[in-house]
């Protein structure tokens, strides 16, 4: 029993936590998609979003939905009412929005 406990403890030391392993896979998938030209760099998308919408991007996620890459961006405008935009990661086109979107004029 003592040997099993020791084995369990040492195994836990060498295996990454599930969340970190998932983050690493997500990062690798994103890098591969960028290198393959399937998506545009996040920096380019953020620059366009900052020119188009009032507020500051507070969170950005890259997701694959029905075979399509998209950036989901949470934006916090001066009024404090966050809104979300989903951007086609390949073209930069707006796909969907949620909340009171505040566009710059």
N, C-alpha and C positions, 0 to 999 in steps of 0.2 A: 504494500500500500504506500509506503514511504517513497519507494522508487517511482510509482505512478504519479504521486503528487509532485515529486521533483521533475519528472518528465513534463508534466502539465505546466509547471511554472517556467521551465526553460523554453518550452515551445512558445509560450506567450511572449517571451522576450524577443524572439526572432521573427515573429510574424507581425506585419504591420496591422494597425487597427483597420477594420473594414472601410471606414470613411476615407482614410488616407489612400488606401489602395484604389478606391473608386475615383478620388480626385486625380490621382496619377493617370489612370486610364482615360479620364475625361480630358485631361491636359494633352495627353498623347494623341487622342482622336482629333482634338482641335488643331494641334500643330500639323498633323497629317492632312487635314482638310485645307488648311491655309497653304501648305506646300503644294498641294495638288491643284490649287486654284479654285477650289469649291466655295471658299468664303473669302470675304475681304477682311483686312486687318481691323481689329477692334478700334484702334486709334483713328482710322479713317472714318468709321461709322460714328464714333463719338464726336469727332469734329463736325460732321454734318448735322448730327442731332443738336449740338450746342448752337449751331447757326439757325436751326429751325424752331427749336422749342425754348420757352422760358423756363429756367430752372437748372438744377445741377443733377447730373446722373449720380445716383447714390448706390446703385447695384447694377451689375451687368452679368447676364448668364447666356451661354451659348447652348442651344438645345437642337435636337434633331426631332422633327415632328413630321410624321408621314413621309419620310425620306427627304425632307427639306430642312436645311440648316436655317436657324433664325436666332437673332439676338433679342433677348428680352431685357429691356432697360427700364429701371425704375427711376423716375425723375421727380425731384422735389423742387417745386417752384417757390417763389417768395411768399405766397399765401399759405404754404405749409400743407396743401392738399396734394399728396403724392398721386401721380398718374403713371401708367405703364404703357410703353409702346413695344410692339413686336416688329422687328425689322428683318426683312429678307437678308440673310448674311451674305448671299452671293451678289445681290444687286443694290442693296441699301434702301429698297422700296419699303414703305410703310405697309404692313400687313394688317395689323389690328391695333386698337388702343383701348385702354380701360381707364376710367376716371375722367376728370375734367382736363383735357389736353389744352395746354396754353401755348399756342404758336406765336412766334415773333412776327411782327408785321413789317 
